[in-house]
Amino acid sequence: MGDSEIKPRALLKRAARLPVWADVTLRLSVAFFLIAFVILIHWLDRAGLKDNYDDHISFLDVVYFTMISVTTTGFGDIAPVSDRSRLIESVLVTPVRVAVIFIFVGTAYSFVIKRTWEKWQMSRIQQRLKGHIVVLGFGTSGSEAVRELVARGTDPSCIVVVDQSEESLAKAETMGCNVLNADATRDETLKDVHIDRACSAIVSAGRDDTSILIVLTIRHLAPDVPISVVIRAGDNELLARQAGASTVINPVSFAGLLLAGSCSGPHISSYLADLASSSGRVVLIERAVRTEEIGIPLKDIKDGIGVRIYRGGKPYGFFDDESASLRAGDLIVVITQGDGRPPVTMAGE
């Protein structure tokens, strides 16, 4: 299906610097303050004004004259006649008049022209999404995943977060992500974020049954997209894999591994957490074998320590015979140098 045929049912959003209500309130407050200032000036200098109708300047006349003056209407029924009044109109009122006009024109631009333009831009971005990461569920696991992706150098504008919690979406917006308030289990939602053109999907719906349903829906629409899913019950891990998940992560099991590792040595769990984070001294990366590496042993790669090969979907360790000669199409897992910051530790470690 071409871009011209795509009609998204829901539109992506990005964070604005101020909420709409705050922006409107601020603009109107400034405008009314300036108008009130001009009313005060005219009232104090009312002796320099002339009413051609009854020669009497009341407070209502001052308000009326201020409004027609600020809006540049100028009927001429009330006019400044003294030199001081004309100087006040030139030096004080004219700048205020210009400021008020800019405030109202700017408001019209922001809330009509600019927002229409931004909506059109987001629609175009949505239609052209490709190679992006779709995060379905922005709870604790989903938000931590996005935070880690950004720390690893992923552009937040290449991340699409889908959730039904406005509070969660607001947090994702502040991180610079595109967000969509929709039900991730529905085909229409996944089509709106072009799941078939994504480079990967992260599923963390908070409930195993919902997460597995989302995985099934993704796999139906995008057979080749890698899917990582968070599953909390051990007996649901097999179901998630059968549903089509590429990677199944059980945070409870992982925490257990770290705790068990700490019993074998005080630094093992810290090192494992270090490997999993972009902020530690060492990090794990997965990449394809390079052309110049074909035929050499895994131990001889130059950019780190090779620890595992994936060949034909099967894993082989650095101690297996298969690691003696790398082949085209192999994926390798490498321990390489991080940025040197303290490692991220697991809660409760």
N, C-alpha and C positions, 0 to 999 in steps of 0.2 A: 504494500500500500504506500503511495507517495505522500509527500508532505501536504500536497494540496487537498488530499482526501481525508486527512486527519482532522477530526473535530473533537477536541478534548471536552469532556463533560465537566471537568474541574480544572481550575487554573492554579499554577504554582504561585507562590508568594515569596518575597524576600522582605527582610526587616526594614522598616522606616526608622529614621533617626528619632522621630517623636510620634507618639500615638496621634491619631486624627483629632480626637477631642482636645488634646493638649495643644496641638498646633493651632486649631481654630480659636481656642480660648486665648492663647497668647496673642495672636494677631488682632482679634477684636479688642482685647484689653488695651493694647498699645494704641489702636485707632481711637477708641473712646476716650482714653487719657488725653491724647492730643487735641481732640475736639473740645473736651472739657477745659483744657488749658486755654484754647482760643476763646471760648465763651467767657472765661474769667478775664482775659485781657480786654475783650470788647466791653464787658460790663464796667470794668474800672475806667475805661476810656470812652464811656458812652457819651460824654459831653462833646466829643469830637465827631459824633455821628449825626446825620440829619435824616429824619423820616419825612419824605416828601408827601406823605399822606396826611399826618396829623401833627407833625412837628414835636412828637413826644416819643422818647425811646424807653420802652418798658423792658422788663427782663425777657418777656416773650419775643419782643422785637430783636433783642440781642441774640437769643437762640436762633431765631429765624435767619437773621443776617449772617450768623456764623455758619449755619448749614449751607446756605446758598453760596457763601463765599468759599467755603472749603470745597464744595462740589463744583466750583467755577461756573455756577449758573448765572448769577449776577443780573437780577431783574432791574436794578437801578432805583427801586423805590426807597431803599436805604443806602446811604453812601457816606464814606469818610470825607469830611470837609476840612478839618483842621490839618495843619502840617504834621503835628504829632501823630494823628490817626493814620495819615497816609504813610508816615515813616514806619509805624507799627505794622501796617498791612504789608509793606515792602520787606521789612527786615525779619519780622516774627511770623506773620500769618502765611506768607507765601511759602517758606520752607515747610511749614506744617502742612499746608495744602498739598505740596508735592509729595510729602511723606505719606499722607493718608491715601492719596491716589495710588502710590506704589504699593501700599499695604493691600488695598482692595484688588488691584490688578494682579499683585503677586499671589493673593489667595485664589483668585480665579484661575491663575496659571497652575498653581499647585494642585487644586482640587478638581480641575476640569481638564485642562490641556495636558499637564504633566502626568497626572494619574492615568489618563487615557493612553498617553504615550507609553508609560511604564507597563500598563496592562497589555498593550500590543506587543511590547518588547518581550515580556514574560511568555506571552503566547507563542512568539517566534522561537524563544529559547526552548520552550516545552516541545515544540514540533521538531526541533533540531537536536534534541537530546541524543547523545551517542557516547559510549564509552564512559558513562557515569556510574556512580555507585548508588544503589537504592537501599535505604535503611527503613525497614518496615517495623515500626515500634521504637519509640524513643524514651524508654524507661531507663533504669540504671544501666543495664548492659548496652543498650543501643546508644545512649549518650556517651558512655565511656568509649565505645568503639569509634564514634565520630571524633571524639577528642583525640584519640590515639591516631586516627587517620590524618587529621590535620597536623598533628605533631610530626608525623612521618613525611609531611610535605604535600599531602593531597589538597588541592584547591577546594575550599568549601563550596564554591559555586558549581563544582562537579558532583556534589552530594545532594541527593533528593531524599528528604525525610517524610515518611507517611505515618500519620498518627491521627487519632480522633480527640486528643487532649489539647485544648488551646494553650494550656500552660506549658506542656511539653514542646509544642510547636514554637511557642515564643522563645524558649531556650535555644531551640535549633536555629531560629532566625538570628538570634544575637551572635551565633557562631558563624553566620554568613551562609548557611545552607538554604537551598530551596525547600519549601515545605508545602505539603498538601494535606488538608484536613479531609480524610476519606477513610472508608473501610478497606483495609488491605486484603481482605479475603475475597473481594469481588473482582471479577475479570475486568470490569470497566476501569477500576482504579489502577490496576497494573498496566492496562493499555494506555491510560493517561500519562503515566510516567515512562512509557516506552520500555518496559522491562525486557523486551526482546532485543533492545539495542544497548542494554547496560553491560558493563564489564563484570559486575558482580552484584549480589544481593545479600544483605544481612537481615536476618529475621529474628526479632526478639519481641514477641507479642505479649509476654508476661504469663501466658497460659500455654501449656504444651499442646493441647488440642487445637487451639487457634493457630499456633506457630506451624504445626504440621499441615493444617488446612491451607495456610498461606504457601507453604512449600509446594504442595500439590498443585495449587493454582499457578504458581510461577512456572513449575516444570511443564504444565500443560501449555502455557503461552510461550515459554522460552526454553526449549529443550537443552540448549547448550550453555546457559548462563550459570556460572558457579554460584552455589547457594551455601551460605554459612548460617546455621540456626542454633539458637540457644535452647537446650532442652534440660529441664530440671529433674525429671524423674528418670532413673536409669532404665526402667523397662520401656520407656518411650523412645530411647535412642535408636533402636532397630527400626521402629516405625518411621522415624524421621528419615533414616537412610533409605528405606523402601519407598518413601514418598518422593525421593529424588534429591535430598540434601547432599551436597558435596562434602561439607564439613559439619559435624555435630559436636557442639561444645556443651559440656555439663559443668557449670561453674562450681557446683558442690563437689563433683569428683576432682576437678582441678585443684580446688582448695585442699581437698584431702591429700592429693599427691604432694602438694607443697608442705603440708603438715607432717606427712610421713617422711618426706625427704629431710626435714629439719631434725628428725630423730636420728638420722644416719650421719649428720654433720651439721653444725650450726650455720654454715654458709650455703648449703645446697639450695634451700628454698629461695634465698636472696638471689642466687645466681640464676635460678629458673625464672624468677620474676624479672630479673635484669634482661634476660634473653627475650622475653615476651614484650618488653617495652622499648619504645624508640628513644627513651631518655636515659638509658643506662650506658655503661662503658662498652658493652657488647650487645649486638642485636642479631636476631635471626632473619635472614632474607631467603626468598625462594626465587629462582630465576632459571631461564633456559640456558642450556649449554651453548657457549659461544663457538663460532667457527674455529677459532685458533685453539680451542680446548678439546676438539674431537680427537680421540685416540690417546689422550694422556690420562694418567690415573687421577682419581678424585682428589687425592692428597696433594697433587701438584698444582692445583688452581692458585692463582696469584692474589685474589682479592679477599681471602679469608681462609677459614678452615672448613672444608667440605665434610658434612656429616651424614648426608643421605642422598640417594638417587631415587627418582621416580621414573621408571621405564615401563611403558605399556600399562600404566596405572598401578604397578606394583612397587613397593618400597624396598630398597636395598641399602644396608648400612655401609659405612666406610670399610668395614671388616669383611664384607662379602666379595666374592670373586668378580661380580659384575662391576664393582667400583674400580677395577684395575684398568678399565679403558672406557672413557666416556664416548657416547654416541650422539649423533644428531637427533634432536627430538627429546633428549633426556631433560628432566627438570631436576635441579639440584638444590639442596638446602644448605646454606652456608652461614657459619658464624663469622661476623665481621665486626669491625670497630664501630662503636656508637659515638655519641657526641660528648661523652665523659661526664654527664650530669649524674647525680645520685639515682640509683634504680628506684622504680616504682614498686612498693611492697603491697602485698595483698592485705585487706582488712583482717585484723585479728592475728596477723603473723607475729 
